Amino acid sequence: MFSLGATLSISEETLESEPSYKNLHNKHRGELAELAFMRKAASRGFAVSKPWGDCERYDFVVRVGKLFWRVQVKSVRAKAPQRPHYCLVTTNSHKIPYSSEDIDFLVAYVFPEDAWYVFPATVVENRKTLCINPNSKRTRLEKFREAWKLMEQTDAAQNTEQSGVKQTAIEQACTEPK
């Protein structure tokens, strides 16, 4: 059984009859990662919305309390050949790196590890790739593994300051007194 079943609550029978994520085209694998993200975010109590079409620089709008975050979802299916790490591409389809003007978070799903990484935009800004080495004590990126707390409302203002995430116009409008 591949580990995505636990995340999506799919029976072993279904998984055995379904093609492996390894055999999926990049677009299909990305869609599967987006579905897994929606389930994971919703299970954490976040409201998840998908913009109509695919013209936005982000895949989802996630609401946590009165805060709205623009989230781009990426996935990785295998380690680079002869490398101990996964190479996460942090650019759009035109090979342009994401910035905090485009997104608030880039959330990455590493299929073989069944692991999520929640990166503030400032971490991926102006970078084309990130090297993820799960469970390594030497990597600075491991602190973002399962770092959903960065999106949670209770510490949102503090997390925004600490992570360097700028408030978007949407967030400012939602936090201003009426």
Number of C-alpha atoms within 10 A of each C-alpha: 12 14 14 20 14 12 13 13 9 12 11 13 9 11 15 11 8 9 10 13 18 13 10 13 10 14 9 12 20 18 15 16 23 22 12 16 22 20 17 16 16 13 10 13 13 20 15 19 13 14 12 9 7 9 8 13 16 21 21 22 19 21 20 19 14 12 20 25 20 23 24 24 21 24 23 22 19 15 17 13 8 6 10 12 16 20 20 21 18 24 18 14 8 6 10 12 17 24 21 20 13 17 24 26 27 24 24 26 24 21 19 16 14 13 15 20 24 23 24 26 25 20 19 20 18 15 15 16 14 15 16 22 18 17 10 11 10 8 12 10 18 16 13 18 18 16 16 16 14 22 23 18 17 12 12 17 15 12 17 16 12 10 14 14 20 15 17 18 10 13 15 13 14 14 11 7 6 5
